[in-house]
């Protein structure tokens, strides 16, 4: 949303919505995978403090863990956790 209609040569400002404000509550994660990625990224960075992190390689590692290293029970745990966060 803008404060004025579009006119050539004039400046417009975007109207800040309440949900975009700094005091707005954070949006819940979309899925259990997003929760898992957030936790594992912090864990990998904490476990390897002296290694320079390449985010794409870290994401490859994490996605491989999600696909191959976890059974359905663990994945359901993260998905249920994300659903509970959406309800709050």
Backbone atoms as SQL, in Angstrom:
CREATE TABLE atoms (id INTEGER PRIMARY KEY, chain TEXT, resi INTEGER, resn TEXT, atom TEXT, x REAL, y REAL, z REAL);
INSERT INTO atoms VALUES
  (1, 'A', 1, 'UNK', 'N', 0.843, -1.185, 0.000),
  (2, 'A', 1, 'UNK', 'CA', 0.000, 0.000, 0.000),
  (3, 'A', 1, 'UNK', 'C', 0.886, 1.246, 0.000),
  (4, 'A', 2, 'UNK', 'N', 0.434, 2.248, -0.681),
  (5, 'A', 2, 'UNK', 'CA', 1.177, 3.494, -0.793),
  (6, 'A', 2, 'UNK', 'C', 0.352, 4.644, -0.229),
  (7, 'A', 3, 'UNK', 'N', 1.028, 5.714, 0.172),
  (8, 'A', 3, 'UNK', 'CA', 0.320, 6.859, 0.741),
  (9, 'A', 3, 'UNK', 'C', -0.307, 7.751, -0.330),
  (10, 'A', 4, 'UNK', 'N', 0.200, 7.714, -1.566),
  (11, 'A', 4, 'UNK', 'CA', -0.330, 8.532, -2.663),
  (12, 'A', 4, 'UNK', 'C', -0.440, 7.675, -3.908),
  (13, 'A', 5, 'UNK', 'N', -1.294, 8.091, -4.841),
  (14, 'A', 5, 'UNK', 'CA', -1.316, 7.375, -6.123),
  (15, 'A', 5, 'UNK', 'C', -0.044, 7.673, -6.911),
  (16, 'A', 6, 'UNK', 'N', 0.244, 6.851, -7.900),
  (17, 'A', 6, 'UNK', 'CA', 1.463, 7.021, -8.682),
  (18, 'A', 6, 'UNK', 'C', 1.338, 8.251, -9.584),
  (19, 'A', 7, 'UNK', 'N', 2.258, 9.194, -9.393),
  (20, 'A', 7, 'UNK', 'CA', 2.335, 10.395, -10.218),
  (21, 'A', 7, 'UNK', 'C', 3.788, 10.546, -10.624),
  (22, 'A', 8, 'UNK', 'N', 4.044, 10.761, -11.924),
  (23, 'A', 8, 'UNK', 'CA', 5.410, 10.854, -12.409),
  (24, 'A', 8, 'UNK', 'C', 6.132, 12.013, -11.734),
  (25, 'A', 9, 'UNK', 'N', 7.311, 11.728, -11.190),
  (26, 'A', 9, 'UNK', 'CA', 8.147, 12.758, -10.584),
  (27, 'A', 9, 'UNK', 'C', 7.868, 13.015, -9.118),
  (28, 'A', 10, 'UNK', 'N', 6.837, 12.424, -8.551),
  (29, 'A', 10, 'UNK', 'CA', 6.553, 12.630, -7.131),
  (30, 'A', 10, 'UNK', 'C', 6.955, 11.406, -6.327),
  (31, 'A', 11, 'UNK', 'N', 7.307, 11.665, -5.091),
  (32, 'A', 11, 'UNK', 'CA', 7.749, 10.593, -4.216),
  (33, 'A', 11, 'UNK', 'C', 6.553, 9.983, -3.483),
  (34, 'A', 12, 'UNK', 'N', 6.550, 8.652, -3.408),
  (35, 'A', 12, 'UNK', 'CA', 5.523, 7.946, -2.639),
  (36, 'A', 12, 'UNK', 'C', 6.202, 7.209, -1.498),
  (37, 'A', 13, 'UNK', 'N', 5.461, 6.981, -0.443),
  (38, 'A', 13, 'UNK', 'CA', 5.983, 6.206, 0.685),
  (39, 'A', 13, 'UNK', 'C', 5.081, 5.021, 0.925),
  (40, 'A', 14, 'UNK', 'N', 5.702, 3.938, 1.324),
  (41, 'A', 14, 'UNK', 'CA', 4.955, 2.737, 1.638),
  (42, 'A', 14, 'UNK', 'C', 4.332, 2.879, 3.021),
  (43, 'A', 15, 'UNK', 'N', 3.081, 2.486, 3.154),
  (44, 'A', 15, 'UNK', 'CA', 2.397, 2.515, 4.442),
  (45, 'A', 15, 'UNK', 'C', 2.796, 1.251, 5.203),
  (46, 'A', 16, 'UNK', 'N', 3.290, 1.437, 6.421),
  (47, 'A', 16, 'UNK', 'CA', 3.719, 0.311, 7.242),
  (48, 'A', 16, 'UNK', 'C', 2.497, -0.318, 7.881),
  (49, 'A', 17, 'UNK', 'N', 2.320, -1.610, 7.630),
  (50, 'A', 17, 'UNK', 'CA', 1.205, -2.333, 8.232),
  (51, 'A', 17, 'UNK', 'C', 1.604, -2.807, 9.625),
  (52, 'A', 18, 'UNK', 'N', 0.619, -3.117, 10.442),
  (53, 'A', 18, 'UNK', 'CA', 0.916, -3.566, 11.804),
  (54, 'A', 18, 'UNK', 'C', 1.724, -4.843, 11.815),
  (55, 'A', 19, 'UNK', 'N', 1.428, -5.754, 10.889),
  (56, 'A', 19, 'UNK', 'CA', 2.149, -7.028, 10.903),
  (57, 'A', 19, 'UNK', 'C', 3.592, -6.878, 10.426),
  (58, 'A', 20, 'UNK', 'N', 3.947, -5.740, 9.807),
  (59, 'A', 20, 'UNK', 'CA', 5.323, -5.496, 9.376),
  (60, 'A', 20, 'UNK', 'C', 6.123, -4.717, 10.405),
  (61, 'A', 21, 'UNK', 'N', 5.482, -4.222, 11.442),
  (62, 'A', 21, 'UNK', 'CA', 6.148, -3.384, 12.426),
  (63, 'A', 21, 'UNK', 'C', 7.154, -4.157, 13.258),
  (64, 'A', 22, 'UNK', 'N', 8.067, -3.439, 13.900),
  (65, 'A', 22, 'UNK', 'CA', 9.107, -4.111, 14.701),
  (66, 'A', 22, 'UNK', 'C', 8.562, -4.813, 15.939),
  (67, 'A', 23, 'UNK', 'N', 7.401, -4.374, 16.454),
  (68, 'A', 23, 'UNK', 'CA', 6.851, -5.018, 17.642),
  (69, 'A', 23, 'UNK', 'C', 5.877, -6.142, 17.301),
  (70, 'A', 24, 'UNK', 'N', 5.729, -6.428, 16.023),
  (71, 'A', 24, 'UNK', 'CA', 4.827, -7.505, 15.604),
  (72, 'A', 24, 'UNK', 'C', 5.416, -8.857, 16.014),
  (73, 'A', 25, 'UNK', 'N', 4.583, -9.803, 16.395),
  (74, 'A', 25, 'UNK', 'CA', 5.105, -11.124, 16.775),
  (75, 'A', 25, 'UNK', 'C', 5.664, -11.848, 15.555),
  (76, 'A', 26, 'UNK', 'N', 6.676, -12.672, 15.735),
  (77, 'A', 26, 'UNK', 'CA', 7.237, -13.397, 14.594),
  (78, 'A', 26, 'UNK', 'C', 6.232, -14.406, 14.049),
  (79, 'A', 27, 'UNK', 'N', 6.302, -14.627, 12.747),
  (80, 'A', 27, 'UNK', 'CA', 5.397, -15.592, 12.139),
  (81, 'A', 27, 'UNK', 'C', 5.877, -17.001, 12.464),
  (82, 'A', 28, 'UNK', 'N', 4.961, -17.937, 12.666),
  (83, 'A', 28, 'UNK', 'CA', 5.377, -19.308, 12.967),
  (84, 'A', 28, 'UNK', 'C', 6.007, -19.963, 11.748),
  (85, 'A', 29, 'UNK', 'N', 6.859, -20.961, 11.957),
  (86, 'A', 29, 'UNK', 'CA', 7.480, -21.646, 10.825),
  (87, 'A', 29, 'UNK', 'C', 6.444, -22.370, 9.982),
  (88, 'A', 30, 'UNK', 'N', 6.732, -22.523, 8.704),
  (89, 'A', 30, 'UNK', 'CA', 5.788, -23.132, 7.783),
  (90, 'A', 30, 'UNK', 'C', 5.711, -24.647, 7.940),
  (91, 'A', 31, 'UNK', 'N', 6.823, -25.284, 8.307),
  (92, 'A', 31, 'UNK', 'CA', 6.812, -26.744, 8.404),
  (93, 'A', 31, 'UNK', 'C', 7.839, -27.204, 9.429),
  (94, 'A', 32, 'UNK', 'N', 7.801, -28.505, 9.714),
  (95, 'A', 32, 'UNK', 'CA', 8.769, -29.093, 10.633),
  (96, 'A', 32, 'UNK', 'C', 10.174, -29.049, 10.076),
  (97, 'A', 33, 'UNK', 'N', 10.293, -29.107, 8.762),
  (98, 'A', 33, 'UNK', 'CA', 11.615, -29.052, 8.130),
  (99, 'A', 33, 'UNK', 'C', 12.289, -27.714, 8.424),
  (100, 'A', 34, 'UNK', 'N', 11.525, -26.624, 8.419),
  (101, 'A', 34, 'UNK', 'CA', 12.090, -25.297, 8.695),
  (102, 'A', 34, 'UNK', 'C', 12.586, -25.231, 10.136),
  (103, 'A', 35, 'UNK', 'N', 11.840, -25.808, 11.067),
  (104, 'A', 35, 'UNK', 'CA', 12.270, -25.854, 12.468),
  (105, 'A', 35, 'UNK', 'C', 13.562, -26.657, 12.575),
  (106, 'A', 36, 'UNK', 'N', 13.619, -27.796, 11.902),
  (107, 'A', 36, 'UNK', 'CA', 14.798, -28.660, 11.919),
  (108, 'A', 36, 'UNK', 'C', 16.014, -27.929, 11.344),
  (109, 'A', 37, 'UNK', 'N', 15.830, -27.231, 10.246),
  (110, 'A', 37, 'UNK', 'CA', 16.943, -26.500, 9.619),
  (111, 'A', 37, 'UNK', 'C', 17.479, -25.438, 10.569),
  (112, 'A', 38, 'UNK', 'N', 16.592, -24.717, 11.229),
  (113, 'A', 38, 'UNK', 'CA', 17.038, -23.685, 12.167),
  (114, 'A', 38, 'UNK', 'C', 17.848, -24.257, 13.320),
  (115, 'A', 39, 'UNK', 'N', 17.373, -25.361, 13.882),
  (116, 'A', 39, 'UNK', 'CA', 18.089, -25.970, 14.997),
  (117, 'A', 39, 'UNK', 'C', 19.425, -26.547, 14.557),
  (118, 'A', 40, 'UNK', 'N', 19.438, -27.235, 13.435),
  (119, 'A', 40, 'UNK', 'CA', 20.671, -27.880, 12.992),
  (120, 'A', 40, 'UNK', 'C', 21.714, -26.872, 12.521),
  (121, 'A', 41, 'UNK', 'N', 21.279, -25.765, 11.936),
  (122, 'A', 41, 'UNK', 'CA', 22.236, -24.733, 11.529),
  (123, 'A', 41, 'UNK', 'C', 22.959, -24.188, 12.751),
  (124, 'A', 42, 'UNK', 'N', 22.203, -23.895, 13.809),
  (125, 'A', 42, 'UNK', 'CA', 22.833, -23.402, 15.043),
  (126, 'A', 42, 'UNK', 'C', 23.769, -24.457, 15.630),
  (127, 'A', 43, 'UNK', 'N', 23.358, -25.709, 15.606),
  (128, 'A', 43, 'UNK', 'CA', 24.180, -26.782, 16.162),
  (129, 'A', 43, 'UNK', 'C', 25.477, -26.940, 15.378),
  (130, 'A', 44, 'UNK', 'N', 25.402, -26.923, 14.064),
  (131, 'A', 44, 'UNK', 'CA', 26.607, -27.090, 13.238),
  (132, 'A', 44, 'UNK', 'C', 27.559, -25.921, 13.446),
  (133, 'A', 45, 'UNK', 'N', 27.021, -24.705, 13.507),
  (134, 'A', 45, 'UNK', 'CA', 27.891, -23.541, 13.724),
  (135, 'A', 45, 'UNK', 'C', 28.524, -23.576, 15.115),
  (136, 'A', 46, 'UNK', 'N', 27.784, -24.075, 16.106),
  (137, 'A', 46, 'UNK', 'CA', 28.314, -24.164, 17.464),
  (138, 'A', 46, 'UNK', 'C', 29.371, -25.265, 17.571),
  (139, 'A', 47, 'UNK', 'N', 29.136, -26.394, 16.905),
  (140, 'A', 47, 'UNK', 'CA', 30.073, -27.512, 16.988),
  (141, 'A', 47, 'UNK', 'C', 31.368, -27.274, 16.227),
  (142, 'A', 48, 'UNK', 'N', 31.334, -26.391, 15.236),
  (143, 'A', 48, 'UNK', 'CA', 32.520, -26.114, 14.410),
  (144, 'A', 48, 'UNK', 'C', 32.834, -24.621, 14.429),
  (145, 'A', 49, 'UNK', 'N', 33.315, -24.099, 15.566),
  (146, 'A', 49, 'UNK', 'CA', 33.531, -22.646, 15.652),
  (147, 'A', 49, 'UNK', 'C', 34.694, -22.138, 14.789),
  (148, 'A', 50, 'UNK', 'N', 35.662, -22.977, 14.489),
  (149, 'A', 50, 'UNK', 'CA', 36.847, -22.514, 13.758),
  (150, 'A', 50, 'UNK', 'C', 36.746, -22.709, 12.250),
  (151, 'A', 51, 'UNK', 'N', 35.640, -23.272, 11.783),
  (152, 'A', 51, 'UNK', 'CA', 35.471, -23.547, 10.366),
  (153, 'A', 51, 'UNK', 'C', 34.648, -22.432, 9.736),
  (154, 'A', 52, 'UNK', 'N', 35.108, -21.950, 8.564),
  (155, 'A', 52, 'UNK', 'CA', 34.316, -20.958, 7.842),
  (156, 'A', 52, 'UNK', 'C', 33.119, -21.672, 7.212),
  (157, 'A', 53, 'UNK', 'N', 31.914, -21.142, 7.419),
  (158, 'A', 53, 'UNK', 'CA', 30.697, -21.828, 6.995),
  (159, 'A', 53, 'UNK', 'C', 30.260, -21.371, 5.620),
  (160, 'A', 54, 'UNK', 'N', 30.000, -22.337, 4.773),
  (161, 'A', 54, 'UNK', 'CA', 29.389, -22.093, 3.473),
  (162, 'A', 54, 'UNK', 'C', 27.947, -22.554, 3.599),
  (163, 'A', 55, 'UNK', 'N', 27.011, -21.618, 3.567),
  (164, 'A', 55, 'UNK', 'CA', 25.620, -21.934, 3.867),
  (165, 'A', 55, 'UNK', 'C', 25.046, -22.984, 2.922),
  (166, 'A', 56, 'UNK', 'N', 25.455, -22.965, 1.664),
  (167, 'A', 56, 'UNK', 'CA', 24.904, -23.960, 0.738),
  (168, 'A', 56, 'UNK', 'C', 25.359, -25.369, 1.108),
  (169, 'A', 57, 'UNK', 'N', 26.609, -25.516, 1.546),
  (170, 'A', 57, 'UNK', 'CA', 27.091, -26.842, 1.950),
  (171, 'A', 57, 'UNK', 'C', 26.435, -27.288, 3.250),
  (172, 'A', 58, 'UNK', 'N', 26.216, -26.346, 4.159),
  (173, 'A', 58, 'UNK', 'CA', 25.530, -26.669, 5.409),
  (174, 'A', 58, 'UNK', 'C', 24.106, -27.130, 5.110),
  (175, 'A', 59, 'UNK', 'N', 23.417, -26.454, 4.187),
  (176, 'A', 59, 'UNK', 'CA', 22.053, -26.845, 3.822),
  (177, 'A', 59, 'UNK', 'C', 22.035, -28.213, 3.155),
  (178, 'A', 60, 'UNK', 'N', 23.050, -28.519, 2.355),
  (179, 'A', 60, 'UNK', 'CA', 23.121, -29.850, 1.746),
  (180, 'A', 60, 'UNK', 'C', 23.262, -30.925, 2.812),
  (181, 'A', 61, 'UNK', 'N', 24.105, -30.653, 3.791),
  (182, 'A', 61, 'UNK', 'CA', 24.293, -31.601, 4.891),
  (183, 'A', 61, 'UNK', 'C', 22.996, -31.810, 5.677),
  (184, 'A', 62, 'UNK', 'N', 22.329, -30.702, 5.979),
  (185, 'A', 62, 'UNK', 'CA', 21.103, -30.770, 6.773),
  (186, 'A', 62, 'UNK', 'C', 20.008, -31.496, 5.999),
  (187, 'A', 63, 'UNK', 'N', 19.873, -31.213, 4.710),
  (188, 'A', 63, 'UNK', 'CA', 18.817, -31.882, 3.940),
  (189, 'A', 63, 'UNK', 'C', 19.097, -33.372, 3.804),
  (190, 'A', 64, 'UNK', 'N', 20.385, -33.736, 3.734),
  (191, 'A', 64, 'UNK', 'CA', 20.722, -35.160, 3.685),
  (192, 'A', 64, 'UNK', 'C', 20.352, -35.825, 5.007),
  (193, 'A', 65, 'UNK', 'N', 20.584, -35.123, 6.140),
  (194, 'A', 65, 'UNK', 'CA', 20.187, -35.665, 7.445),
  (195, 'A', 65, 'UNK', 'C', 18.677, -35.865, 7.508),
  (196, 'A', 66, 'UNK', 'N', 17.927, -34.902, 6.978),
  (197, 'A', 66, 'UNK', 'CA', 16.465, -34.981, 7.016),
  (198, 'A', 66, 'UNK', 'C', 15.967, -36.156, 6.175),
  (199, 'A', 67, 'UNK', 'N', 16.542, -36.325, 4.993),
  (200, 'A', 67, 'UNK', 'CA', 16.086, -37.388, 4.093),
  (201, 'A', 67, 'UNK', 'C', 16.517, -38.764, 4.547),
  (202, 'A', 68, 'UNK', 'N', 17.803, -38.909, 4.898),
  (203, 'A', 68, 'UNK', 'CA', 18.360, -40.240, 5.133),
  (204, 'A', 68, 'UNK', 'C', 18.546, -40.589, 6.601),
  (205, 'A', 69, 'UNK', 'N', 18.825, -39.609, 7.435),
  (206, 'A', 69, 'UNK', 'CA', 19.206, -39.899, 8.806),
  (207, 'A', 69, 'UNK', 'C', 18.077, -39.911, 9.810),
  (208, 'A', 70, 'UNK', 'N', 16.873, -39.573, 9.378),
  (209, 'A', 70, 'UNK', 'CA', 15.760, -39.512, 10.322),
  (210, 'A', 70, 'UNK', 'C', 14.658, -40.457, 9.880),
  (211, 'A', 71, 'UNK', 'N', 14.032, -41.107, 10.848),
  (212, 'A', 71, 'UNK', 'CA', 12.896, -41.956, 10.496),
  (213, 'A', 71, 'UNK', 'C', 11.606, -41.119, 10.536),
  (214, 'A', 72, 'UNK', 'N', 10.504, -41.724, 10.187),
  (215, 'A', 72, 'UNK', 'CA', 9.233, -41.003, 10.111),
  (216, 'A', 72, 'UNK', 'C', 8.796, -40.458, 11.464),
  (217, 'A', 73, 'UNK', 'N', 9.142, -41.160, 12.532),
  (218, 'A', 73, 'UNK', 'CA', 8.758, -40.725, 13.873),
  (219, 'A', 73, 'UNK', 'C', 9.400, -39.379, 14.202),
  (220, 'A', 74, 'UNK', 'N', 10.701, -39.237, 13.892),
  (221, 'A', 74, 'UNK', 'CA', 11.398, -37.985, 14.174),
  (222, 'A', 74, 'UNK', 'C', 10.857, -36.848, 13.302),
  (223, 'A', 75, 'UNK', 'N', 10.595, -37.130, 12.044),
  (224, 'A', 75, 'UNK', 'CA', 10.055, -36.100, 11.161),
  (225, 'A', 75, 'UNK', 'C', 8.660, -35.667, 11.624),
  (226, 'A', 76, 'UNK', 'N', 7.854, -36.612, 12.081),
  (227, 'A', 76, 'UNK', 'CA', 6.530, -36.273, 12.602),
  (228, 'A', 76, 'UNK', 'C', 6.641, -35.369, 13.830),
  (229, 'A', 77, 'UNK', 'N', 7.677, -35.614, 14.663),
  (230, 'A', 77, 'UNK', 'CA', 7.882, -34.769, 15.847),
  (231, 'A', 77, 'UNK', 'C', 8.065, -33.310, 15.432),
  (232, 'A', 78, 'UNK', 'N', 8.928, -33.058, 14.451),
  (233, 'A', 78, 'UNK', 'CA', 9.169, -31.681, 14.007),
  (234, 'A', 78, 'UNK', 'C', 7.935, -31.092, 13.330),
  (235, 'A', 79, 'UNK', 'N', 7.210, -31.895, 12.563),
  (236, 'A', 79, 'UNK', 'CA', 5.991, -31.395, 11.916),
  (237, 'A', 79, 'UNK', 'C', 4.921, -31.052, 12.951),
  (238, 'A', 80, 'UNK', 'N', 4.760, -31.890, 13.974),
  (239, 'A', 80, 'UNK', 'CA', 3.794, -31.611, 15.036),
  (240, 'A', 80, 'UNK', 'C', 4.193, -30.356, 15.818),
  (241, 'A', 81, 'UNK', 'N', 5.483, -30.201, 16.045),
  (242, 'A', 81, 'UNK', 'CA', 5.983, -29.020, 16.759),
  (243, 'A', 81, 'UNK', 'C', 5.654, -27.750, 15.982),
  (244, 'A', 82, 'UNK', 'N', 5.834, -27.790, 14.659),
  (245, 'A', 82, 'UNK', 'CA', 5.524, -26.617, 13.822),
  (246, 'A', 82, 'UNK', 'C', 4.020, -26.333, 13.852),
  (247, 'A', 83, 'UNK', 'N', 3.196, -27.381, 13.841),
  (248, 'A', 83, 'UNK', 'CA', 1.745, -27.181, 13.902),
  (249, 'A', 83, 'UNK', 'C', 1.326, -26.541, 15.220),
  (250, 'A', 84, 'UNK', 'N', 1.967, -26.954, 16.319),
  (251, 'A', 84, 'UNK', 'CA', 1.650, -26.350, 17.615),
  (252, 'A', 84, 'UNK', 'C', 2.025, -24.884, 17.646),
  (253, 'A', 85, 'UNK', 'N', 3.146, -24.515, 17.004),
  (254, 'A', 85, 'UNK', 'CA', 3.553, -23.123, 16.964),
  (255, 'A', 85, 'UNK', 'C', 2.571, -22.286, 16.143),
  (256, 'A', 86, 'UNK', 'N', 2.004, -22.878, 15.102),
  (257, 'A', 86, 'UNK', 'CA', 1.033, -22.153, 14.282),
  (258, 'A', 86, 'UNK', 'C', -0.241, -21.877, 15.069),
  (259, 'A', 87, 'UNK', 'N', -0.625, -22.795, 15.958),
  (260, 'A', 87, 'UNK', 'CA', -1.859, -22.637, 16.739),
  (261, 'A', 87, 'UNK', 'C', -1.727, -21.570, 17.807),
  (262, 'A', 88, 'UNK', 'N', -0.520, -21.339, 18.317),
  (263, 'A', 88, 'UNK', 'CA', -0.330, -20.361, 19.403),
  (264, 'A', 88, 'UNK', 'C', -0.471, -18.942, 18.941);
